[in-house]
Amino acid sequence: MGKGRFFGNIAALAALLFVVVAATGCGQSNDQGISFKALGWQLDAGGEQLLGFTGVPFDCEQALVAAILMENRMVQGIQTERADFRYRVSASGLSIPQDSDPMSVFIGGADQESAETVVLSTALRNFLQNNRNQLPELPFTMVVTASVLGITDSGDEFRTNQISLPIEFVEGGCEG
């Protein structure tokens, strides 16, 4: 076998190896929430659709809870691990820390399920109150963006598409 053919075979083997590695991926998929999808927000698990929170007292320290409706479009089941959150307030330079909340719901193949999650923790509410001078005048709206991480029966990680939930803060504290 000549040198040219030997190096040609090595190059072909390397290209084949690259294709195999690229095709198998790293256990993550679900481009744009095609297989594991977040459909929207609910007031509570199985409850009515939630388009946002309005009139939330700024000086209250209670956590805000809502449910995320998810759909598994795969044949195999998926176990949710956690919901991840990002926060944004327009007209504010305040960098609000990201947060996550454990979520443990099994969604069978080709099924839908909703699960409650802490959308805004007491720690984040305290952070906002401690940084009040960097936020706009009340009332203002903060947008929460969420996605859910899940593990399939075969051990692959899937992340839902992102969904947003506006929270309108107003003057006041907790009632009752």
C-alpha positions in Angstrom: 0.0 0.0 0.0 1.4 3.4 -1.0 1.8 6.4 1.3 -0.9 8.4 -0.4 -3.5 5.6 -0.1 -2.5 5.0 3.6 -3.0 8.7 4.5 -6.2 8.8 2.4 -7.6 5.9 4.5 -6.7 7.7 7.7 -8.4 10.8 6.6 -11.5 8.9 5.6 -11.5 7.1 8.9 -11.2 10.4 10.8 -14.0 11.9 8.8 -16.2 8.9 9.5 -15.4 9.1 13.2 -16.3 12.8 13.2 -19.7 12.1 11.6 -20.5 9.4 14.1 -19.6 11.5 17.1 -21.5 14.5 15.7 -24.6 12.4 15.0 -24.7 10.9 18.5 -24.5 14.3 20.2 -24.0 14.7 23.9 -27.4 13.6 25.2 -29.1 17.0 24.7 -31.6 17.8 22.0 -35.0 19.4 21.6 -34.3 22.4 19.3 -36.9 25.1 20.1 -39.0 22.8 22.3 -40.2 20.4 19.6 -40.1 17.2 21.6 -40.5 18.6 25.2 -42.5 21.8 25.1 -43.6 24.4 27.7 -47.2 25.3 26.6 -47.8 28.1 29.1 -48.6 29.2 32.7 -51.4 28.2 34.9 -52.6 29.7 38.3 -52.0 26.2 39.8 -51.5 22.7 38.5 -54.4 21.8 36.3 -56.0 25.3 36.8 -56.9 28.1 34.6 -54.5 29.8 32.2 -52.3 32.5 33.7 -51.3 35.4 31.5 -49.4 37.3 34.2 -49.6 38.6 37.8 -51.0 42.1 38.3 -51.2 44.2 41.4 -48.5 42.3 43.3 -47.5 44.3 46.4 -43.8 45.2 46.2 -43.1 45.1 50.0 -44.5 41.6 50.5 -42.0 38.8 51.1 -44.2 35.9 50.1 -43.0 33.7 47.2 -45.0 33.8 44.0 -46.1 30.3 42.8 -47.5 29.3 39.4 -47.7 26.1 37.4 -46.1 25.4 34.0 -48.0 23.3 31.6 -45.7 21.0 29.7 -46.1 18.6 26.8 -44.0 15.5 26.0 -44.3 14.8 22.3 -42.0 11.7 22.4 -42.9 8.1 22.8 -40.7 7.7 25.9 -41.4 9.3 29.2 -39.6 12.3 30.7 -38.9 13.2 34.3 -38.6 16.9 35.1 -35.6 18.0 37.2 -36.0 21.7 37.6 -37.4 25.0 36.3 -34.8 27.7 35.5 -35.7 31.4 35.7 -34.3 34.6 34.3 -35.6 38.1 35.3 -35.7 41.4 33.5 -37.0 44.8 34.4 -37.1 47.3 31.6 -35.6 50.7 32.3 -33.4 49.2 35.0 -29.7 48.5 35.1 -30.1 46.1 38.0 -28.7 42.6 37.2 -31.2 40.3 38.9 -29.8 36.9 39.7 -31.1 33.8 37.9 -32.9 31.2 40.0 -34.1 27.7 39.7 -36.7 25.5 41.5 -36.6 21.7 41.8 -39.5 20.1 39.9 -40.3 16.4 39.9 -43.1 15.4 37.6 -43.2 12.4 35.3 -44.8 13.0 31.9 -45.6 9.9 30.0 -45.1 9.5 26.2 -47.3 11.8 24.1 -48.9 13.4 27.2 -49.3 16.7 29.0 -48.8 17.6 32.6 -48.5 20.7 34.7 -46.4 21.3 37.8 -46.3 24.1 40.3 -43.1 26.0 40.8 -41.8 29.0 42.8 -41.6 31.7 40.1 -40.3 34.4 42.5 -38.7 33.2 45.7 -38.6 35.1 49.0 -34.9 35.5 48.6 -35.3 37.2 45.2 -38.1 39.4 46.6 -35.7 40.5 49.4 -33.1 41.2 46.8 -35.5 43.4 44.8 -36.5 45.3 48.0 -32.8 45.8 49.0 -32.1 47.2 45.6 -35.2 49.4 45.3 -33.2 52.5 44.4 -32.1 50.7 41.1 -35.6 49.9 40.0 -38.2 52.1 38.2 -40.9 53.9 40.2 -43.9 51.7 41.1 -45.9 50.4 39.4 -43.4 48.5 37.2 -43.4 45.2 35.4 -40.7 42.5 35.7 -40.7 39.7 33.1 -39.8 36.2 34.2 -38.5 33.8 31.5 -38.6 30.1 32.3 -37.6 26.8 30.9 -37.8 23.3 32.3 -35.0 20.6 32.3 -36.1 17.0 32.1 -34.4 13.5 31.7 -35.9 10.9 29.4 -36.3 7.2 30.2 -33.2 6.6 28.1 -31.2 9.2 30.1 -31.0 12.1 27.6 -31.5 15.7 28.8 -34.2 17.8 27.2 -35.0 21.4 27.8 -38.3 23.1 27.0 -38.7 26.2 25.0 -38.7 29.4 27.0 -42.0 31.0 28.2 -42.4 34.4 29.8 -44.6 35.7 32.6 -45.1 39.4 33.4 -45.3 40.4 37.1 -46.7 43.9 37.8 -45.5 45.3 41.1 -47.4 48.0 42.9 -47.1 49.9 46.2 -48.0 48.0 49.4 -47.3 45.1 51.6 -48.9 41.7 52.3 -52.5 41.6 53.3 -53.7 39.5 56.3 
